[in-house]
Amino acid sequence: MEIAIVGTPEFTLGFELAGITRLHNPESDEETGTILRSMLEENEVGIIVIDAADLSRLSERLRQRLSDSISPTVLGIGTEEDNTLRESIKSAIGVDLWK
């Protein structure tokens, strides 16, 4: 299983330095949506990491689909407060680790 990173070159740089090679730098929200939809259909991708700010700009329908996805698991990370990681862990193991 691979880890895929989606975001600006500045966002993906740290992951690239850590050795992750599956990096996507979309230039628009539409391109981000297209990349994410295609990765949801791939069996090779186990985790998708996306900037939380980019995730929040996607359509509600696509965000819900990403949130419901078990494999790949989609993690929104960044400086904005976001519960994506918390909800993903809760969905995967059935326990809220933050309580």
N, C-alpha and C positions, 0 to 999 in steps of 0.2 A: 504494500500500500504506500502511496505517495502522499506527501504534503504539498498542497498548492497554495500559493500566495497571490492575492489579487489586490492591486492598489497602485499608488503612484510610485515612481522610481525611488523616491525618498523613503516610502513605507516599506518597500520590498528589499531595500539595500541590506539592512541588518540580517534578514533571513538568508539573503544570498551569501553574505559573509559567513553565516553559520553552516553553509553547505547545501542549502536547499536550492534545487535547480529548476523546479517548476514554478516559474514566476510569470505573472501576467500584469502588464501595465496598460490597461485600457485608457483611451483618451476621452471617453464620454460615458455617461450613465447608461446609454443604450448598449454600448459595447460591453460594459460591465455585466449587464443583464444577459447578454448573449453568451459571454464566457461562462458565467455561473450556470446557466441552463444546460450548456453542453457538458460541463463537469459533473452535473447531477446525474447524467446518464452514463458516465464512465465508471468502470469497475476498478480502475487503477488508483483512483483518488480516494483516500480515506479521510483526510481532513482538509478543509478549505479555510484559510485564514484571510479575513478581509478587514479593511479599516472600518470601524464602526460608523464613521461619518459617511463613507460610501454606501454602506449597508442601509443606512437610514434614508438615503435618497432613492432607493429602489421602490418599485411598485409594491403596494401592500400584498398583493397576490404572490409575487415572487418572494418577498420576505417571509410570508407564511410558509411557503413551500420549502424554503431554506431552513426555517426554524423546525419544521416537522421532519426534516431529513435526518435519518440515523446514520446512514452510510452513503455519502460522506457526511461527516459532522461539520457544520459550518460555525466558525467562531468569529465574532466581530470584536475586534480589540482596538483600542485607541485611547485618546485623552478624554473623550466624552464619556459620561457615565452611561453605561449600557448593561442590561441584564442578560445579554445573549449567552455569555459563557455560563452564567448561573443557571439559566433555564435549560441549556443544553445538558449540563451535568445532571440536573434534576430529572430531566426526561430520560437520560441514559441509565441512571442507577436508581431512580425513584426516591432519592433522598435530597433534601435541600441542605447542602453542606455549610451554608452561611448562617444557619440557625443554631 
